Every structure is written in C-alpha cells, then in structure tokens.
Amino acid sequence: MKHGQKITCFWKIFIGLNLLHCVMTSPDARRLLKDLFDDDYSSIVMPKQRHSDVMNVTVRFIPRGITEFNEVAGQISIAMGVDIRWNDEYLLWSPPKYGNLTHLLIPEEQIWTPKLSIANPSDRVPIFPEDQFSVRLFSTGQAMLLKGGTVRCTCKPNLRYYPFDEHVCFVKLITLDHVFTEISFLPELKLDVYENVGEWDLFDSEAESSRFDLFSCAVFKFKIKRRPEFSILTICIPILCLGLLNACVFLIPPECGERISFAITALLSFAVFMTIVSAVMPRNTDPVPILCYVLMLMLLESGLIVAVSITGLRLYYRPDSQKIPDCVQRVVSALTTLDSHPQPLVHNSESPDNHSVFPEQDQHLLRSVKWSHVGRVFDYFCFIVSFCSFTLYVLIYAIIVMVS
C-alpha cells in the first residue's frame, strides 16, 4: 500500500472512531430529532435569524503529510483533515428537557453545511464530493463537521537551488454558494498529527483569511524543502567525479591511443546527466536551476576538451623536421627547466645530477626541444586550466547555495 493510501485510510478510521459514539437510539434522541427537524427546517437555507448577519465559519486545516509534490506538473498532494465549525441558530435545545442530551450525530445531507471548494485545484474543485460524513450537533447550536482525505492543489515550483530547493505552496478554500457578505472564514492550522515523511520536509506554515473575488477565502501557506541526500548521492557526486575525470584526459599518455575515446565518453556522460536533470525540471521553469547552468558549462568544457585533445595529439606527433617557433621553444625550455626530471630535453649531459642550465648551453637546449616536448607542455597547461575551471564552477555553486 502506498504512503498516500495509508494516510487516507488513517483519516477514514480517525473520523469513523469519532463518529462511533452515537446517541440517536434513545427515545429522547428520536423525540429531539422530530422537534428539531420539523417541516420548517430546510437544509438549503442558511441557519441565521437575520439575513444581514455574516456567519463566521471556523475552518481548521489538519495536515497529515505531503504525499507527493510533482515539480514538473506544479502539483502538490496533501493528506489532510478539515474541521469545520459554525453555529446553527435554528437547532437549539435545552438538555434537561431531553434527558440531558447534549449532542447529536446528523447525516450531512440532512443539515445545512458550508460546501467547501478549492480555489487553486489541480483536478477537482469540491472537497471530497463522493464521501458523506456526519455532523456533530451540540445543544448550543454549534455544529462540527470533520472531513478527511487527500487534496491536490497547484503549486509553482522554485528550483533555482536544486537539489537544495525550497517551495511555498498554498491551499485556498472557499465556498462558492455564498459571498463574503454572507460567510466569513476564520482559518486555523493544527500540526499535531503531521509527519515529515518522504522527500519533503515542512519547516514553516501559517493560516490567514483573505478575499477571492467575491468570496471569503481561507488560505493555508506551507513552506517545504527537499531532503537533498538522495539527489546528492545520485546526481551531484557523479557530476563531481565526471568533472575530475574530464580534466584527467590530459594525463593519459598520447602513446596509448585512448585519449580521444576517453574524452568523448566523458562528453556523453555529461549529456546523459543533463537528460536526467531535465527530466525532473518543468519545461518552462522560472528561474532555471543553477545546477543546469553548471552542467551546461561542464558539457561545453567537455566538448572543448575533445577538440583540445585532438590539437594536443597533432602537436605531439608532428614531425621534428618542421621548425618549432623560437618563442615556443623558449617557453617549453623555461617550463621544463623547472621540472625535477629535465633529462628528456638534454641528450648529452655529462653530469645527470646537475639540474641547472648554464647560459652557454641555451642554444643546445633550444635545439633539443622537440614537438613531443611541446605536446607534453601543452597537455600539462590544459590540465591545469581544466581542473581550475572545474573547481571554480563547484565553488561558485556551493557559495551561491550557502549564501542563499
């Protein structure tokens, strides 16, 4: 059984237990029902003595859990109960006259009830139209109707900091049968039975009364945030590994012949992760997640690395008969003299342990520079640039997320 079905069953059992205590079998109850629901009472007329009065209806929203939040469809599903209370001025009695009977259970279709609807629905407007519940009526005229189930509302996602994203969703309840001059909602929020389960955590909520065109509206605001552990393990860490492997392309020896295939494999891997991330994003998301920008930059860098790798191999395998520009020779000589193993550039050194190059050896050192040396220096430079750019992307993304 799915989590949403379990929560819905919980509410049905909860409401059933609350309605189990029925006192309508006694003679006093039957006599009270006959006196209250005579020919003068109508379930389609608002129970107030003066037509100009505004009826206050308390709407207590009792969320049980978030069963689903679909970022692509912009839809949130909440398993909940709603406690509706109002005063019926026509249904009053004195308990001593009816065996101290203080309350009754009345079927919903036999008494006037406020018909709640969702102002921002994703599928249906009325709340639980197919279910029938009982109304608990007290001697003071207070009526209490407790309903339960799952509501689905629209919710605009904000995926800028995915997978560390936070969203603000609203559940707006109205009654389409009466305008704000007839009914005024007093919204309340009760979180005693709420459980943070699944992918989303509720970290803030509030209830307020507002207007929706001509209707009074009870607005319930929920702030939720994603639990990022799963996304970090399945998306972020693999992207970090691919970024590191992308830079390591230039460390593969040119002689092995696998450098280009490795670079293309890394490029295709980034493309696959772009597909995975785009699958959980709305098509018209605003704003676009920062992670998408980071992935796009890495994808472009990976494509550039393929082209640069081809260039590096062409330099490495260029015939030595082609002249190397003097400026390139001097740069390669300057960089390789800082290396702890400069022997490949000096063929006839009488003292291998002497790592310093004297001025009179400059011409000999320049003549010793080959295209393979140029290719190695080029690969080393590209590795440094690629690794630094990858590190920069990650640091900028981490700083933006932490600051926000």
C-alpha positions as CSV (number, residue, x, y, z in Angstrom):
1,M,0.0,0.0,0.0
2,K,1.4,3.4,-1.0
3,H,2.0,6.1,1.6
4,G,-0.8,8.3,0.3
5,Q,-3.3,5.4,0.6
6,K,-2.2,4.7,4.1
7,I,-2.7,8.3,5.2
8,T,-6.1,8.4,3.6
9,C,-7.1,5.2,5.4
10,F,-5.9,6.8,8.6
11,W,-8.2,9.7,8.2
12,K,-11.2,7.5,7.4
13,I,-10.5,5.4,10.5
14,F,-10.0,8.5,12.6
15,I,-13.2,10.1,11.5
16,G,-15.1,6.8,11.9
17,L,-13.9,6.4,15.5
18,N,-15.0,10.0,16.2
19,L,-18.5,9.2,14.8
20,L,-18.8,5.8,16.5
21,H,-20.3,7.3,19.7
22,C,-23.9,7.6,18.5
23,V,-26.7,8.6,20.9
24,M,-29.6,8.6,18.4
25,T,-31.0,5.3,19.6
26,S,-32.7,6.6,22.8
27,P,-36.3,7.8,22.8
28,D,-35.1,11.2,23.9
29,A,-32.9,11.4,20.8
30,R,-35.7,10.4,18.5
31,R,-38.0,13.0,20.1
32,L,-35.3,15.7,19.8
33,L,-34.8,14.9,16.1
34,K,-38.5,15.1,15.5
35,D,-38.7,18.5,17.2
36,L,-35.6,20.0,15.6
37,F,-36.1,18.8,12.0
38,D,-39.8,19.6,11.5
39,D,-41.3,21.0,8.4
40,D,-40.0,24.5,9.0
41,Y,-36.3,23.4,8.8
42,S,-34.6,23.3,5.4
43,S,-31.0,22.1,4.7
44,I,-30.7,24.6,1.8
45,V,-31.3,27.8,3.8
46,M,-28.5,29.4,5.8
47,P,-29.3,28.9,9.5
48,K,-29.3,32.5,10.7
49,Q,-32.1,34.6,12.1
50,R,-31.2,37.9,10.3
51,H,-30.3,37.8,6.7
52,S,-27.9,40.7,7.0
53,D,-25.7,38.9,9.6
54,V,-22.4,37.4,8.5
55,M,-21.9,33.8,9.5
56,N,-18.5,33.0,10.9
57,V,-17.2,29.6,9.9
58,T,-14.1,28.2,11.5
59,V,-12.0,26.2,9.1
60,R,-9.3,24.2,10.9
61,F,-6.8,22.6,8.5
62,I,-5.2,19.4,9.9
63,P,-2.4,18.2,7.6
64,R,-1.2,14.6,8.0
65,G,1.6,14.6,5.5
66,I,2.7,15.5,1.9
67,T,2.1,12.5,-0.2
68,E,3.5,14.0,-3.4
69,F,5.0,17.1,-4.9
70,N,5.3,17.0,-8.6
71,E,7.7,19.8,-9.7
72,V,7.1,19.1,-13.4
73,A,3.3,19.3,-13.2
74,G,3.4,22.0,-10.5
75,Q,1.1,20.0,-8.2
76,I,1.1,19.2,-4.5
77,S,-0.9,16.5,-2.8
78,I,-1.6,16.7,0.9
79,A,-3.3,14.1,3.1
80,M,-5.3,16.1,5.5
81,G,-8.4,16.6,7.6
82,V,-10.6,19.7,7.8
83,D,-12.6,20.6,10.9
84,I,-15.5,22.9,10.0
85,R,-17.5,24.6,12.8
86,W,-20.4,27.1,12.7
87,N,-23.5,28.0,14.7
88,D,-26.9,26.8,13.5
89,E,-29.4,29.3,15.1
90,Y,-32.3,27.1,14.3
91,L,-31.0,23.9,16.0
92,L,-31.0,24.8,19.7
93,W,-32.4,22.8,22.6
94,S,-32.4,22.6,26.4
95,P,-30.6,19.4,27.5
96,P,-32.7,18.8,30.7
97,K,-35.9,18.5,28.5
98,Y,-34.3,15.7,26.6
99,G,-32.7,13.5,29.2
100,N,-29.6,15.7,29.4
101,L,-28.8,15.0,25.8
102,T,-26.0,17.5,24.8
103,H,-25.2,16.4,21.2
104,L,-26.5,14.5,18.2
105,L,-24.9,13.0,15.1
106,I,-26.7,14.1,12.0
107,P,-26.1,12.9,8.4
108,E,-24.5,15.6,6.3
109,E,-27.3,15.7,3.7
110,Q,-30.0,16.4,6.4
111,I,-28.4,19.6,7.8
112,W,-27.1,22.8,6.3
113,T,-23.3,22.7,5.9
114,P,-20.9,25.1,4.2
115,K,-19.8,23.5,0.9
116,L,-16.0,23.9,0.7
117,S,-14.2,24.1,-2.6
118,I,-10.5,24.5,-3.6
119,A,-9.7,27.8,-5.2
120,N,-6.4,26.5,-6.7
121,P,-7.3,23.0,-7.7
122,S,-5.2,20.7,-9.9
123,D,-8.0,18.2,-10.7
124,R,-11.4,18.7,-8.9
125,V,-12.8,21.8,-7.2
126,P,-15.1,20.4,-4.4
127,I,-13.6,18.8,-1.4
128,F,-14.4,15.1,-1.1
129,P,-17.7,15.3,-3.1
130,E,-18.1,11.5,-3.2
131,D,-17.8,11.0,0.6
132,Q,-20.5,11.5,3.1
133,F,-19.7,12.4,6.7
134,S,-21.8,13.1,9.8
135,V,-22.2,16.4,11.6
136,R,-21.9,16.6,15.4
137,L,-24.5,19.0,16.6
138,F,-24.4,20.4,20.2
139,S,-27.2,21.9,22.2
140,T,-25.8,25.4,21.9
141,G,-26.3,25.3,18.2
142,Q,-22.6,24.7,17.4
143,A,-22.1,22.3,14.5
144,M,-18.9,20.4,13.8
145,L,-18.1,18.6,10.5
146,L,-14.9,16.7,10.3
147,K,-13.8,15.5,6.8
148,G,-10.6,13.8,5.7
149,G,-8.8,12.7,2.5
150,T,-6.2,14.0,0.0
151,V,-6.4,17.4,-1.7
152,R,-4.4,18.3,-4.8
153,C,-3.5,21.9,-5.5
154,T,-1.4,23.8,-7.9
155,C,2.0,25.0,-6.6
156,K,4.5,27.0,-8.6
157,P,7.9,25.3,-8.1
158,N,11.1,27.3,-7.4
159,L,14.1,25.1,-8.5
160,R,16.8,27.7,-8.6
161,Y,18.9,26.0,-5.9
162,Y,18.0,22.4,-6.8
163,P,18.6,19.9,-5.0
164,F,18.6,22.3,-2.1
165,D,15.3,23.9,-3.2
166,E,12.5,25.3,-1.1
167,H,9.0,25.9,-2.2
168,V,6.0,27.9,-1.0
169,C,2.6,26.2,-1.6
170,F,-0.9,27.4,-0.8
171,V,-4.2,25.6,-0.2
172,K,-7.0,28.0,-0.7
173,L,-10.5,27.0,0.5
174,I,-13.7,28.9,-0.5
175,T,-17.4,28.3,-0.6
176,L,-19.0,29.1,-4.0
177,D,-22.5,29.1,-2.7
178,H,-22.2,32.3,-0.6
179,V,-20.3,35.6,-1.0
180,F,-18.1,37.3,1.7
181,T,-21.1,39.3,2.9
182,E,-22.8,36.1,4.0
183,I,-20.0,33.9,5.2
184,S,-16.6,34.8,6.7
185,F,-13.9,32.2,7.2
186,L,-11.8,32.0,10.3
187,P,-8.9,29.8,9.3
188,E,-6.8,27.8,11.8
189,L,-3.9,25.4,11.4
190,K,-3.2,22.3,13.5
191,L,0.0,20.4,13.1
192,D,-0.3,17.9,16.0
193,V,-0.6,14.8,13.7
194,Y,1.7,16.0,10.9
195,E,4.6,13.7,10.0
196,N,7.6,14.6,7.8
197,V,7.8,11.6,5.6
198,G,9.1,11.1,2.1
199,E,11.3,13.5,0.2
200,W,9.8,16.8,1.6
201,D,10.0,18.5,5.0
202,L,7.6,21.1,6.2
203,F,9.5,23.8,8.0
204,D,7.0,26.6,8.2
205,S,3.3,27.2,7.9
206,E,0.6,29.8,8.6
207,A,-3.1,30.4,8.1
208,E,-4.8,33.6,7.1
209,S,-8.2,34.9,5.9
210,S,-8.4,36.8,2.6
211,R,-10.7,37.5,-0.3
212,F,-11.0,35.6,-3.6
213,D,-13.0,37.8,-5.8
214,L,-16.5,37.9,-4.2
215,F,-15.8,35.0,-1.8
216,S,-14.3,34.7,1.6
217,C,-11.1,32.5,1.4
218,A,-9.2,30.5,4.0
219,V,-5.5,30.5,2.9
220,F,-3.1,27.9,4.3
221,K,0.5,28.6,3.5
222,F,3.1,25.8,3.6
223,K,6.9,26.1,3.1
224,I,8.6,22.9,2.2
225,K,12.2,21.9,1.4
226,R,13.7,18.9,-0.3
227,R,15.7,16.3,1.6
228,P,18.8,16.5,-0.6
229,E,20.6,13.4,0.4
230,F,19.3,11.2,-2.4
231,S,19.9,13.8,-5.1
232,I,23.4,14.4,-3.8
233,L,24.3,10.7,-4.0
234,T,22.7,10.1,-7.4
235,I,23.4,13.4,-9.2
236,C,25.9,15.7,-7.5
237,I,28.6,13.2,-6.6
238,P,28.6,11.6,-10.0
239,I,28.9,15.0,-11.6
240,L,31.9,15.8,-9.4
241,C,33.6,12.6,-10.4
242,L,32.9,13.2,-14.1
243,G,34.3,16.7,-13.8
244,L,37.5,15.4,-12.3
245,L,37.8,12.6,-14.9
246,N,37.2,15.2,-17.6
247,A,40.3,17.1,-16.5
248,C,42.4,13.9,-16.3
249,V,42.1,13.4,-20.0
250,F,45.3,15.3,-20.5
251,L,47.1,13.0,-18.1
252,I,46.6,10.0,-20.4
253,P,49.9,9.3,-22.3
254,P,49.4,10.1,-26.0
255,E,51.1,6.8,-26.9
256,C,48.2,4.7,-25.5
257,G,45.8,5.9,-28.2
258,E,42.8,6.1,-25.8
259,R,42.7,9.8,-25.1
260,I,40.0,10.8,-27.6
261,S,37.7,7.9,-26.8
262,F,38.0,8.7,-23.1
263,A,37.2,12.4,-23.8
264,I,34.2,11.5,-25.9
265,T,32.9,9.1,-23.2
266,A,33.1,11.9,-20.6
267,L,31.2,14.2,-23.0
268,L,28.4,11.6,-23.5
269,S,28.2,11.1,-19.7
270,F,27.6,14.8,-19.2
271,A,24.9,14.7,-21.8
272,V,23.2,11.7,-20.0
273,F,23.2,13.6,-16.7
274,M,21.7,16.7,-18.5
275,T,18.9,14.4,-19.6
276,I,18.4,13.1,-16.0
277,V,18.3,16.5,-14.5
278,S,16.0,17.9,-17.2
279,A,13.5,15.0,-16.6
280,V,12.7,16.4,-13.1
281,M,12.5,20.0,-14.2
282,P,9.4,21.8,-15.6
283,R,9.7,22.7,-19.2
284,N,9.1,26.4,-18.5
285,T,10.7,26.6,-15.1
286,D,11.4,30.1,-13.9
287,P,14.0,30.6,-12.6
288,V,16.3,28.0,-14.3
289,P,18.2,25.9,-11.7
290,I,21.8,26.9,-11.2
291,L,22.8,23.3,-11.5
292,C,21.6,23.3,-15.1
293,Y,24.0,26.2,-15.8
294,V,26.8,24.4,-14.1
295,L,26.1,21.2,-16.1
296,M,25.9,23.2,-19.3
297,L,29.3,24.8,-18.7
298,M,30.8,21.4,-17.9
299,L,29.3,20.0,-21.1
300,L,30.7,22.8,-23.2
301,E,34.1,22.4,-21.4
302,S,34.0,18.6,-22.1
303,G,33.3,19.3,-25.8
304,L,36.2,21.8,-25.9
305,I,38.4,19.3,-24.2
306,V,37.8,16.8,-27.1
307,A,38.9,19.5,-29.6
308,V,41.9,20.5,-27.5
309,S,42.9,16.8,-27.1
310,I,43.0,16.4,-30.8
311,T,45.1,19.5,-31.1
312,G,47.5,18.2,-28.4
313,L,47.9,14.9,-30.3
314,R,48.7,16.7,-33.5
315,L,51.4,18.7,-31.7
316,Y,52.8,15.6,-30.1
317,Y,53.0,13.6,-33.4
318,R,54.1,16.5,-35.6
319,P,57.4,15.6,-37.4
320,D,60.5,17.0,-35.9
321,S,61.5,18.2,-39.4
322,Q,59.0,21.0,-39.0
323,K,60.6,24.1,-37.3
324,I,59.4,25.0,-33.9
325,P,59.0,28.7,-33.4
326,D,61.6,30.3,-31.2
327,C,59.1,31.7,-28.8
328,V,57.5,28.2,-28.3
329,Q,61.0,26.7,-27.8
330,R,61.8,29.3,-25.1
331,V,58.5,28.8,-23.3
332,V,58.9,25.0,-23.3
333,S,62.6,25.3,-22.2
334,A,61.6,27.6,-19.4
335,L,58.8,25.3,-18.1
336,T,60.9,22.1,-18.4
337,T,63.8,23.5,-16.6
338,L,61.6,23.9,-13.5
339,D,60.8,20.2,-13.8
340,S,62.6,17.8,-11.5
341,H,63.3,15.5,-14.4
342,P,64.6,17.5,-17.4
343,Q,66.7,14.7,-18.8
344,P,64.4,14.1,-21.9
345,L,65.4,17.5,-23.2
346,V,69.2,17.1,-22.7
347,H,70.7,14.2,-24.6
348,N,74.5,14.7,-23.9
349,S,74.7,15.9,-20.4
350,E,77.9,14.7,-18.7
351,S,76.5,15.3,-15.3
352,P,72.9,14.0,-14.9
353,D,72.8,15.1,-11.3
354,N,73.4,18.8,-12.3
355,H,69.9,20.2,-12.9
356,S,71.0,23.8,-13.6
357,V,71.3,25.1,-17.2
358,F,74.3,27.5,-17.8
359,P,74.0,30.4,-20.3
360,E,76.4,28.8,-22.8
361,Q,74.0,25.8,-23.0
362,D,71.0,27.8,-24.1
363,Q,71.4,27.1,-27.8
364,H,72.0,23.4,-27.2
365,L,68.9,23.3,-25.0
366,L,66.7,25.0,-27.6
367,R,67.9,22.6,-30.3
368,S,66.9,19.7,-28.0
369,V,63.3,20.8,-27.8
370,K,61.1,18.5,-29.9
371,W,57.4,18.6,-30.8
372,S,56.7,15.8,-28.3
373,H,58.0,18.1,-25.6
374,V,55.7,20.8,-26.9
375,G,52.8,18.4,-26.8
376,R,53.6,17.4,-23.2
377,V,53.8,21.0,-22.0
378,F,50.5,21.8,-23.9
379,D,48.8,18.8,-22.1
380,Y,50.1,20.0,-18.7
381,F,48.8,23.5,-19.3
382,C,45.4,22.2,-20.5
383,F,45.1,20.0,-17.4
384,I,45.8,23.0,-15.1
385,V,43.2,25.2,-16.9
386,S,40.6,22.4,-17.0
387,F,41.0,21.5,-13.3
388,C,40.9,25.1,-12.2
389,S,37.8,25.9,-14.2
390,F,36.0,22.8,-12.8
391,T,37.0,23.8,-9.2
392,L,35.7,27.3,-9.9
393,Y,32.3,26.1,-11.1
394,V,31.9,24.0,-8.0
395,L,33.0,26.7,-5.6
396,I,30.7,29.3,-7.2
397,Y,27.7,26.9,-7.0
398,A,28.5,26.0,-3.4
399,I,28.9,29.7,-2.3
400,I,25.6,30.7,-4.0
401,V,23.7,27.8,-2.3
402,M,25.1,28.5,1.1
403,V,24.6,32.3,0.9
404,S,21.0,31.8,-0.2
